Amino acid sequence: MPTIVIIVAVFIGVAALAGGVAILLRGGRGTAVEDRLDVLTGSGSASAGKTKEQEASLLLQPFDDKSSFIEDLFSRVLNLEVFLDQADAPLSVSRFLLISGGLAALGAGGCLIARASMLLAPVIALALGALPFLWLWLKRKRRLAAFAKQLPEALELIARALRAGHSLASGFHEVAQQFPDPIRKEFARCYEEQNFGIPLDEALESLTVRVPNLDLRFFATAVILQRQTGGDLAEILDKIGSLVRERFKIWGQVQALTGEGRLSGIVLMALPPVLFLVMYRLNPEYTMTLFQDPLGHRMLAFAVVMQIVGALVIRKIVNIKV
C-alpha cells in the first residue's frame, strides 16, 4: 500500500509541475495574436509599449554575436515554443512537457515497483525525462543541416527569378513550389506572411528566428539593405550563394583533416568505461572496491570529472568553425 501511494504522489507531482511550466510558457501567446489582429484591423499597434532597444532591426545585430553556453541553454529552456518550431515538431509546449514528465514519473515508479535503491530512482527519472529533449535537439539539428544544404540553390533560383523580371515575393513562391522540406515550408510561410500584410522586413526577421542560420542572416540583411539603398539584388544573391558553397567546401576539408582527432577522442573517451566492464567481468571483487571504499569513491569522482574535462578539450581542438 505505501508503494502505490508513493507512485501516485510522484505521478501527480510531476504532472502538476509540467502543467504549471506549460501555463507559464504559453502565457504570452494570446497577447501576441491579439496584437497582430489589432495591426491588421487598424485598431492598434503591435509595437506599443516596446522600447527602442526592443525594436532594433536585424541590421543592428552583428553577425558574430555568439551567446555563451549558459545564455544559450537558458534561452532554449525559456523559449521552448521557438525550439519546437525550429525542429518542426508536431507538438505543443504543454504536450511536450507532459510527455517528458510522464516518462520521468514512469522511471521513478518503475524503480519503486522494482524496489531498487532510492538513489537510483531520481537518476532513472531524469534520464527518461531528458529523452524527449534529446530527440528534439537531434531533430532540430538535422533540420537545420538540411536547410543549410538547400539554401545555396534556393538563393540562385531567386536570383534567376529576379533576372527574369519577377518580384522577390515571386522568387519566394518559386522556392516554396520547387524545393522539398524544410526550406519549402519556411519560404512558403514567409511568402504567406507578407501576403497577409506583414512587412517584408518583419517576415524575414521571423524567418531568421525560426531558422538560426548565419547564411540566411546574410541573405535577410542583403534584402533589407537593397530595399533601403537600391542595387542589383540578383548579383548579391549569386555572390551569397557562391560564398555558401565555398564555406561547405572548406568545411568538408576541415572535417577530413580533423577526422583522425575526432576518432582518437572517441577511442580515448570509450576506453575507460570499456576497460571497467572488462575488469568487472573478469574480477568483480577487484572493481567493486571503487564503490565500497571511501578512497574508491573519490577516485571514481575524479575519473568522471577528468573524463568530462578531456571530452571538452578534445571537442575544442577538433571543432573548427568555418
QUIBELWO-V634702 format. One record per pair of residues at least 6 apart in sequence whose ideal C-beta (glycine too) atoms are under 8 Angstrom apart, sorted by the first residue. I is the first residue (numbers start at 1). J is the second residue. Records with the same first field share a line. If there is no record, write none. Layout:
I: J ; J
This chain:
3: 112 ; 113
6: 112
7: 108 ; 109 ; 112 ; 113
10: 105 ; 108 ; 109 ; 112
11: 105 ; 109
14: 101 ; 102 ; 104 ; 105 ; 108
15: 98 ; 101 ; 102 ; 105
17: 101
18: 94 ; 97 ; 98 ; 100 ; 101 ; 102
19: 94 ; 97 ; 98
21: 97
22: 93 ; 94 ; 97 ; 98
23: 94
25: 78 ; 80 ; 81 ; 93
26: 81 ; 93 ; 94
29: 81
35: 44 ; 46 ; 48
36: 46
38: 44 ; 45 ; 46
39: 45 ; 46 ; 197
40: 196 ; 197
47: 55
57: 201 ; 205 ; 224
58: 201 ; 204 ; 205 ; 208 ; 217 ; 220 ; 221 ; 224
59: 221 ; 224 ; 225
61: 217
63: 214 ; 217 ; 218
67: 75
76: 83
80: 93 ; 96 ; 97
81: 93
82: 209 ; 210
83: 136 ; 140
84: 91 ; 92 ; 93 ; 96 ; 136
85: 210
86: 140 ; 143 ; 144 ; 210 ; 211 ; 212
87: 136 ; 137 ; 139 ; 140 ; 143
88: 139 ; 143 ; 181 ; 182 ; 185
89: 96 ; 136 ; 139
91: 99
96: 132 ; 136
99: 132
100: 129 ; 130 ; 131 ; 132 ; 133
101: 129
103: 128 ; 129 ; 131 ; 132
104: 125 ; 126 ; 128 ; 129
105: 125
106: 128
107: 121 ; 124 ; 125 ; 126 ; 127 ; 128 ; 129
108: 121 ; 122 ; 124 ; 125
110: 124
111: 117 ; 118 ; 120 ; 121 ; 124 ; 125
112: 121
116: 124
143: 182
144: 211 ; 212 ; 213
146: 181 ; 182 ; 183
147: 182 ; 183 ; 186 ; 211 ; 213 ; 216
148: 213 ; 215 ; 244 ; 248
149: 248
150: 179 ; 180 ; 182 ; 183
151: 183 ; 213 ; 215 ; 216 ; 219 ; 241 ; 244
152: 241 ; 242 ; 244 ; 245 ; 248
153: 179 ; 241
154: 175 ; 179 ; 183 ; 187
155: 219 ; 237 ; 238 ; 240 ; 241 ; 244
156: 237 ; 238 ; 241
157: 171 ; 174 ; 175 ; 178 ; 179
158: 168 ; 171 ; 172 ; 174 ; 175 ; 237
159: 171 ; 233 ; 234 ; 235 ; 237 ; 238 ; 241
160: 234
161: 170 ; 171 ; 174
162: 168 ; 171 ; 233 ; 234 ; 237
163: 234
166: 174
168: 200 ; 223 ; 233
169: 191 ; 194 ; 195 ; 200
172: 187 ; 188 ; 190 ; 191
173: 188 ; 191
175: 183 ; 184 ; 187
176: 184 ; 185 ; 187 ; 188 ; 191
177: 184
179: 187
182: 211
186: 207 ; 210 ; 211
187: 207
189: 207 ; 210
190: 203 ; 204 ; 206 ; 207
193: 202 ; 203 ; 206
194: 200 ; 203
200: 223 ; 227
201: 224 ; 227
204: 220 ; 223 ; 224
205: 220
207: 216 ; 220
208: 216 ; 217 ; 220
215: 240 ; 243 ; 244 ; 247
218: 240 ; 243
219: 237 ; 240
222: 233 ; 236 ; 237 ; 240
223: 233
225: 231
226: 233 ; 236
247: 322
250: 322
251: 322
254: 320 ; 322
258: 318 ; 320
261: 314 ; 317 ; 318
262: 318
264: 314
265: 311 ; 314 ; 315 ; 318
268: 310 ; 314
269: 307 ; 310 ; 311 ; 314
272: 303 ; 307
276: 287
279: 286 ; 287
280: 287
289: 296
290: 296 ; 297 ; 299 ; 300
291: 297 ; 300
